[in-house]
Amino acid sequence: MSADGPAFPEPRPGATPTESASPAQTPLIRLIDVNKHFPIKQGVLFQKQVGAVKAVDGVSLDVMPGETLGIVGETGCGKSTTARLIVRLLDPTSGQILLDGEDISKHKGDDLKALHREMQMIFQDPYSSLNPRKTVGSIIAEPFAIHKLLPNRDERKKRVQELMDTVGLNPEHYNRYPHEFSGGQRQRIGVARAIALEPKVLVADEPVSALDVSIQAQVLNLLRDLRRDMGLTLIFIAHDLSVVRHMCDRVAVMYLGKVVELAPSDELYRFPRHPYSGALMSAVPVPDPAGAKRERQLLWGDVPSPANPPKACRFHTRCPKAQEICSADEPLLESKGAVGLTACHFPLTMDEVRLRLPPALTAAAASEDPRYSSSSSASSSSSSASSSST
């Protein structure tokens, strides 16, 4: 580990973000106008619904085979609810969830049980997601028992020990209990359980947020290696934007139950178009020895209640670029002249992005993207002209 922090994994070699999102590919997972509204009820004996918390509201996105899709946003924006809807731990209020072209949004019973062989989830808290009364061997073997696989006890134990070795655990600890392991080791137990059935899709809900920084890189490297070796499609949810940049091919930015921007990872960090994405990027802590100044984009006010979200654009109550149309007409998630999609009437310009992003990020982007160089030189020319006239 370097002095600046853990050595986070480099972007996966092979498919580039644009290749992963190629329109020629058929999506492995497709969400079509998915909604999840939790009812608000009033009364004791005779309850009636008086409202609803719109945790996920009209989310549509595709996940391509073999890619890693990141989902980011503030606490309460609907990231984890979206993840649980995808793996069908929650039933959607409306909309369609397609896996390999099949609508799984209504699956029940045996169909849902069979679906969970294809899709598994790694939970945020590595301790509460494990049964403290069961040994590690029993926890990892549980998927085999549920799906009636490997009935021979010796074969099952051998397979569990192989999984423990795969995720970096000592197979000799087969009979230990969760409380005898560290946080990072407990998360590895959760990973071993998730990959036991060799699923197609792995959903990681903030898998490193509860771990020490020194352990995070180890778990991230493990997930990256498993994705490569097993051909997994990974949906990665996190708060740490630096982690998301290194792990993900594409990134979806959510705000108050909606996707406001969807773009390849590199493109989003070079040129975020939505003002909310720009505010998130401006908060990224980046070492800046030169001490160059930047305009830190601060958002005023609190996040509105998902039970009573603002009309039209949900971000207009906190947006520095909001105008009258923003409170009257909801923007569509569409291309705004860049590679990704943005739901905004007045997306950020290159000059605004250059002023808000950390200097270390804009310097790196300028060396790779001519838009930054031209914008920067134009700004320099105008500054020089102003100085000359003065």
N, C-alpha and C positions, 0 to 999 in steps of 0.2 A: 504493500500500500504506500502510495506516495504521500508527501507532506500535505498535499492539497485534498486528500480524500482517497476513497477506494478506487482501484483501477476498474472502472466500469467496462463491460464488454464492448468491443467495437461493433459497428453495424454488421449484421450477418452477411458474409460473402455470398455471391450467387445472385438471386433475384433482387433487382433494384426496386425502390418504392414504386416507380412508374410501371415496371414490369408486373409487380404484384397486383396492381390495380388495372391491368390492361383490360380494355373493354372486350377483347377477343375471348377472354376467359369467362367461364360460367361460374357465378358465385356459388360458394359452398353454403353460405348462410345468407339469407336475404330477409330483412325486416321491412315490412310494408305498412306504413301508417300505424305503428304499434302504440297502443295507449294502455296505461295502467293507472287507474284512478281508485284510491282507497276511500271508501265511503266514510263520511262523518255522520254519526248517528246521535240522536237526542232522545232522552227518556230512559226509563228503567224497565218497566214491564212491557209497555207498548212503545217500541222504538220506531223512529222514523228517520229517514235520511234527510239531513238538512244541508248537505254539501259534499264535497269530495276533494281529497288531496290529489292533485294531478302530478304524480311523481314522474311519469313518463307520458308525454303528450305529442303524439304524431311523429314518432321517430321512424325514419326510413334510412337504411344503409345496407351495403353489401360487404361481405367478408369473403375474400378470394382464397382458394385452396393454398395452403402453405405460407400464408402471410401472417404477420403480426399486426393486429389493429389495436392501437392505443385509444383509450377513452379517458379524457381529462376534464376537469372542471372543479368548481368549488364544492365543499361539503353540502349535500342536499340537492345537487343538481340532477340526480337520477342515474348516476353511473352504475352503482351496485344493483339498483332495481332493474336496469336494462340487462345487466349480466345475468341476474336470476331469471329474467324472462326468457333469455336465449336458451338457457339450460333447462327451462321449464320447472324451476323450483317455485315459480309464481305463475298463475294463469293470467294472460292478458285480458284487459277489459274489452278490447277490440283490436282489429288489425290481424295481419298474417305474419307468421314466422316460418320461413321455408328452410329446410335442410336438404340439400341435393334435389331441390325442386319439389319436395313433398311438404305440405302444410302440416306442421307439428303443433300448431297453437291449440288444437282441440284434443290432443292425445291424452288418453286416460289408461289406467290399469296396466295390462301387459304391454300395450304399445308404448306407454311412457317408460316402463321398465326397460324395454328393449332400446329405447332412445338413449337412455343413460349409459349404455355401453359405448355409444358414439360420442357422448359429450360429458365431460367431467369438469369439476370446479375446484380451485384452490382458494381457501377462505382467508380472510384478512388476519384473524386472530389464530395463531398456531396452537394455542392451548385450549380455548373453548371449543374448537372444532374437533377435538379428540376426546374420546370417552376415557375419563381418568380411571375407570374401573377395569379397563381392558389392557392387556399387554400390547406392545407394539406389533408383535406377530399377529395377534387377533385383529387389530385395527386394519392392517394392510391386507389381511386375508379376507376381510369382510365382503368386498366386492365379489370374490369367487364364491362365497357361501350364498350371497343373495341371488346370483345368476346361475348357481348350481354348476360351477366349473371346477375342474381339478378335484373330484371327490376323494381321491386318494390322499390321506393325511400327509404322507411323506413327500409326495409330489407338490402338494400345496406349500408345505414348509420350505421346500427347496426353492420354489418360485418366489416366495416372499423374501427369502434371504438374498436371492439374485436381485430383486427390486431394491432391497436395502443397500446392497453394494453399488447398484447403479446410481443411486442418489447420494452416495458418499457416507452411508451409515455402516457401522460395524455389524455384520450379520450375527456376531456372537451376542448382540444385545437384543435378540429376538424376544426374550422373556421379560424385558424391562418394561416399566410403566412410563407414561408420558412425563410425569413430574420428575423423572430421573434424567431428563434431557434438557439441554439449553434451548433457548428460543429458536435459534437457527436450525438445530437438529429437529425440533418439533415441526418446523415448517417443511423440512425434508421428508418427515414421516407423511405429512399431508400430500406432498408431491408424489411420493411412492404409491400412496393409496389412489391418487387420481390417475396415474398412468398404468395401474395394474391391469386394466381391461384393454389397454392399447387403443384409446379413443382417437377419433379424428380431430376433435376440437377440445382444447383446454382453455378454460376461462380462469384467469388469475385476478382475483379481486384484491388489489393492493397487497400483494404477497410479501412485500418487504417493508411496509410502513411501520410494523411493530418490532422491527429488528434493529440492532445496532448498525451503524454505518459500516463498520468493518466486516459485518456478516452479509450485508446487502449484496455486495458484488459477488460473493460466492453463490448465493441463491440465484442471482440473475444469470451468472455464467452457466449454472446448472440448467435453468430453463432454456437458455439459448442452445445448449448442447442437446437437450432432449428434443427440441424443435427440429434440429438438423438431423439427428439420428433416427427419430421416429416419424419424421414428415408431418409433424403436428401443425395445425392451424391454431394460432394463439390469439386470444383476446385479452389484452393487458390493461388493467385499470390502475392508475396511480395518481398521486398528487405531485410527485417529484418530476418536474418537466425535463430535467437532465437525464434521468433514467429513461423516460419515455422516448427521448430523442435517440438514445443509443439502442433501445430494444425494438422499436416499432418501425414498420414500413410506412404505414399511414396512421394519421391521428384524427380522431373525432373530438371536437370541443363541444361540451354540453353546458347549457345554462338554463336552469329552471325547467328541466324536463324536455328540452329541445336541443337538437344538434344545430349549432350556429355556424360551425365551420368544419369541413372535412377536406384534408389535403395530405399529400405525401409528406412524410416527416421532415425531410430536408427543406421542402418548399415552405412548410408552415413556419419553421424557425428562421428562414431567410426573409420571408415576406408574408407575415400574417395579415389577412385582409379585414377580419372582423375586429372592431374596437375592443371587444372583450378578450379576444386572443392576444391582441397587442398589449393589453394591460397585464395579462398573465406572463407574457414574455418579458415585459419590462421589469417584472419582479424577480426574474431568474438571477440568483447570485452568481456572478462570474468574476474570477480574479482579474483585476484591472490595474496592473502596476503603473501604467501611464497616468492614471488618475483622470482620464478624460471624463467630461461631464455628459450627462444625458438627462432628458426630460422623463422623470419617473411618472408614469401614468397612474394616479391614485383614483380609485373609484369611491365616490361618496355614497353614503347611505347604506342600508342593509339590504340583503337579498330579499325581494318580496316573497310573501307567503305563497307556496304552491297551491294552497286552497283558494287563493284569490289573486291569480297572476295578472299583471298588467295586460291591457288589450293590445292587439297588433304585435309590434316588436316587444318582446318581454324585457329587453335590455334598455329600452329607451328611458326608463326612470333613472338610470345611472350612467348613461352614455354621454360623453363630452361632445359628440357630434350630432346629437338628436335634434330633429326638426319636426315640424307639425305632422308631416306624412308618417313619421315613425309611430305615432300614437293612433293613427287611423287605418293604416294599411300594413298588414303583416308581410314582411319580405320573404320571398321564396329562397330555398337553398339551391343556388344555381351558380354557374360560372360567372366571375366578374373580371374576366380577362386574364386570369391566372390559371395554374394547373388544377387547383382544387375548387371546392364549392363553398360559397359563403351566403349566409342569410342576412343581408344588410343592404339598406338603401344607399348608404354613404360609406363604402369600404375605405380602409386606410390607403393613403397614397404612399409611394416609395419614400418621399421626404419625411412623412410622419413616422413611418416605420424606422427610418434611419436615426431619427431623433430620440425615439423611445427605447429601441433595443440597446442592450448593453454594448459598449464599444467593442468588447472582445468578439461578440457575435457578429456585429456589422463588419468588422475588419476581416473576419474569416469569410463572410459571405461575399465581400467585395472581391476577394481573390478568386471566387468561383462563379459569381453571377455578374454579368456586365451591367445589369440594371442598377446595382449599387454604385458601380464606378461612375456611370453616366450621371446618376443623381448626385453623387458626391461632388463630381467635378463641376456640375452645373451650379450647385450651392456655393462652391468655392469661387467660381467665376463671378457670381452675383455679389458675394461678399467683397471680392477684390474691387469690383466696379464701384460698390458703395464706398469703400475706403478711398478710392481714387477721387471720386467726386467730392468727398468731404475734404 
